[in-house]
């Protein structure tokens, strides 16, 4: 019998356990006392998933008015938004009131929202008089080419378009009062060129904005490269663990992973288990990575189409807790798929 201990079960929480201790966890920036009484710009966030709510919670903490449109969303989503201090308003009204729109959606919905926002701004009877130019920041996991495509209607409607992405998990308050905050790279026009001070600097510090390039598409490309490494690895672990299970050597694989990669195995397994609830979003994201690597990198198609296929399988399986439970569920899904072919 092997004396190598299997790794402990990865955490079930979606908190940032896959990163090294302390990564992304920092005290919040101080509130500018001299500016606290001045009306801050209104920020619209679409939509109110985990990421949107996390970002909204930070903004509300700093007294930024946050609005959204929840037409067609569930009562539970509306309740969570209300509890976070986010006001639900009609779509046209949201665009007339906001200074900034943050688009935080599943990647398959990014272009449609940009087109809807542009049409609304062009044809709505509601006025933006005195509000200045609306800034539209696209934070979706899309390829550079799709980001540039989304920018066209926004720019045609007279808005400022900033390309962006979110790297890591949603903002989350830690038990000690510090916060985990993801990195939010931006490219295209600098925020300071579109939003006046002190708000530009405060928002940059609060939301961890990092301007990486003057080119629209660069921040989206950064996301594609980062996610390819992170989520691509998760897909490999899923394939390896399920295959090992079919061969009867899963325990041995995990034992050897714990011996040779003790500092990363829990994170890898945690990401694998966590992927079950996110697979439906990751399918399109992997397809966007494929497009990015072909168009921007010059690579042949195929690899990330396959990775998207892994998450299609995961999406169709029952969500289970723990490594063994997930592996069993996915193995069952693969077996059922083979029978249906």
N, C-alpha and C positions, 0 to 999 in steps of 0.2 A: 504493500500500500504506500502511495506517495506521502511524503511528509510535508509537502508544500501546501500551505494553507490557501484555500480559495479566497478571493477578495470578498470583503463584506458587501452586502447588498447596497447598491447605489441608492442615494436618497430619492424618495418619491416626490419631493417638492420640486417645483419649477424654479426655485431660487437658484442663484448662480453658483452651484456646487462644482461645475466642471472646470472652473477657473482656479488658479492658484489662490491660496488664502490671501484675502485682503484686496485682490484685484478688483478694481471698479468701485470699491467701497471707500467713500471719502466724506468728510464733513461738508455740509452745504455752504455755499458762499454767504457772506454776511449780507443782510438786507440793508440797502442804502437808506439810512434814516432820513436823509435830506429829500429823498424822492418818494418816500412812503406815502405821502399825502397826495401825490400827483396821480391822476387817473392813468393807469397803465393801459397799453393797447389790448384790445380784445383779440383772443386767439381762438380760432375755430379748429376743431379736431374731428376728422372723419377717418376711422370710425372709433367706437368705444369698445374695442377688444382689450386684451390684457395690456398691450403696448400703449394704445391710446389712453386708457385709464391711468396707467402708470405715469405717463407724461403729464396728463391733466392734473394728477394729484400734486406733482411738483409745482406746476404753475399756480394752482389754487393756493398752495401754501405760501406763495409769494404775492398773493393778492391780485394775480392776473385774472380778469374775467375770461372764463372758458365757456364756449358754446359749441353745440353740435346739432346735427339733424339725425333723428333716430326713426324716421319714417320706415315702416316695415320691419323694425327690429322688435325683439321679444320684450315682454314686460320685465323680465329679469335684467336685461341689458339696460332698460330705461331706469330701473330702480338703482342699479349700480352707478349709473351716471349721476343721478340725482344725489345719491349718498356721497359722491365724490365732489359735489359742489358744481357740477356741470349743468348748464341750462340747455334744455332741448327747445329748438326754435325751427320754424319752417326753413327750407333750404334757401330760398331767395333772401329771406331776412338774415340768415346766417352770413351770407356773402355781403350784404349791405352793411352789416355791423362790424365785421371782422377787419382787423389790420393784417393778420397773418392767417393763412389756412395751412394746417399740417395734414397731409394726406398719408394715412397710416392704415393700409388695407391689405388684404390678400393680393398678391401680385396680379392675378387675373382681372382685378377690378380697377386697376390704376388708371388705365387709359380712359375707360368709360367715365370715371369721376372727373378727370380733367376736361373731357368734352362737355360733360353736364355743367360743370362750373363755368366754363367759357360761355356756353349758350345762355346760362342764367344771367351772367353779368351783362351780356350784350342785349338781352331782350327783356330783362326784368323791369317792371315799372318802378321798383324801389331805387332810391337815389343813394349814391355814396358821397354826396356833397360834403366836403370838409373832412372826409376820411383819408384822403390821399390814395396812392396807388396800392392796390391789394397785392400782397406778397404770397405766392403759392409755393410751398415747400413740399416736394414729393419725396417721401421717405420710404417708398416701397421697394421691395426686393425685386427689381426689374433690371433688364440688360441696358447698357448705354443706348442702344438703338431705340428701345422702347421709351426710355426717358426722353430722348430727343423728340420722338414722335409725340409724347404727351405734352412736351413744352410748346409745340406749335399752336394748338388752339388757345392755350393760356396766354401766350405772347400776342396772338392775334386779337384777343379780347382786351388787351391793354394792361394785363397784370405783369408783375415781375415773377419770373420762374427761377427757382433755385432747386438744383438737383441734390438729393441727399440719400442717406441710408441710416439704418440703426444696426450697430454691431453689439451683440450680446442680448441680455434679457431686459425686460421692462424695468423702469425705475421702481425701487422697493425700499421702504424704510426698514432698517435693521433694528434689533432689540435695543441696541445701545444709543439709538437716535441718529446714527449715521445713515447714509443712503448708498445703496448700490445704484450707480447711474451708468447706463451704456454710453459708448462713444457714438456721437452723431456727426459723421463727416458730411460736409457740404461742398458743392462745387457750383461754378457759375458765378453770378454776381455776389459780392461779399454782402453779408447781412447788413453791415454798417452803411452800405450805399442805399439801402432801402428802408431801414428802420432807424429813427433818430436815437441819439443818446439821451438818457443813460440806458434805455431799454435794450439797445443792440448789445452792449457789453454785458448787461445783466443776464439777458437770455442766453448769450453765448456761454457764460460761466455756469448758469443754472442747468441748462440742458446739455452741457458738454459738447457744444458745437465745435467742430474743427474744420476750418476751410482748407481744402486740399488742392484745389485747382480752379482756374478761371473758366474751365471748359465744362459745359453741361454734358453729363454722361460719365464724368470721371468718378464721382462719388458712387454712382450706381455700379460702375466697374469694380471699384474697391470692394463693395459688398459682394459682388459675384465671386471675386477671387477669395475673399475671406470665407464665404459660405461654402465654396467648393472644397476647401480644406476641412472645415469644421463638419459640415453636414455630409460631405462625401465620405469622410472617415466613418461617420455613423452608419451609413449605408453598407460600408465594407464590413463593419462589426456585425451588423444584422445578417449579412450573407454568411460570414464566417461562423457565427455562433449557431445559426440554424443548420448549416451543413455539418458542423461538428456534432450537433445533437442527433442528426440522422445517422451519423457514423458511430454514435455511442461514445464520443470522446469530448463532449462539452466540458465536463468537470476537469478533465486533464488540460484542455485549452485554457480554461480560466485559471487553473493552478499555475501554469507556465506564464501566463500573462502577469499574474501577481508576483511571480518571482523575477521576471526580467523587466517588467514595466510597472513597478510598484507605485510610482508617482502619478501615473496617468490612467490606470485601469479603472478605478472607480469613476473617474470623469467620463471615460468612454462608455462605460456601462450605463451610467446615469443619463447620458445623452441618448443612448439607444432606447432605454425605457421611456424617456420623456418624448421621444419622437412619435409615439403612438397618437398623442392628442394633437400633433402638429402636422402629421403627414399630409393631410388634405391640402394644406397651404404650401408645403414643400414641393409637391409635384410640379406645379407651375414654376416655382423658383428654380428647380433643377433644369427645367426646360429653358428658362431665361439664362442660366449659366451656360448651357450648351450654346445658345445663340451668341452670347458674349465671347466665348472662347473661339468660336468659328469666325465671327465677324471681326473681332478686335485682335484676337491672338493668332489667327491663321491655321487653327487646328481642324482636323477632320471631325465630322459628326460621329456620335455614337456613345461615348463614355457616359455623359450625363443624361442622355436619353435612357440609358440603362439604370442610372441612379434614380431617375424619376420613376422607372418601373418598380424599383425596390419599394419606394414609398407608396406607390399604387397598391402593392400587395399589403403593406402595413395598414393603409387606410381601410382596407376591406376586412381586417381582422378585429376580433373583439379585444378591447383594451384590457390588459392584465397588469397587475402590480408585480414588480420584481423581475429579475433577469429570466429565471426559469419559466415564469408564467408567460412572459412575452414570447420567449423562444417557442414554447409549446403552441401558443396561439398562431404565430406566424407559420410554423411548420404545418399546422393544420390547414391554414389558408393556402399554402403552396400545394399541399396534397389534394385539396379540393379543386384547385385550379387545374392540376394535371389530369384529374379525372374528367373534368369538363371539356378538355381539349380533344 
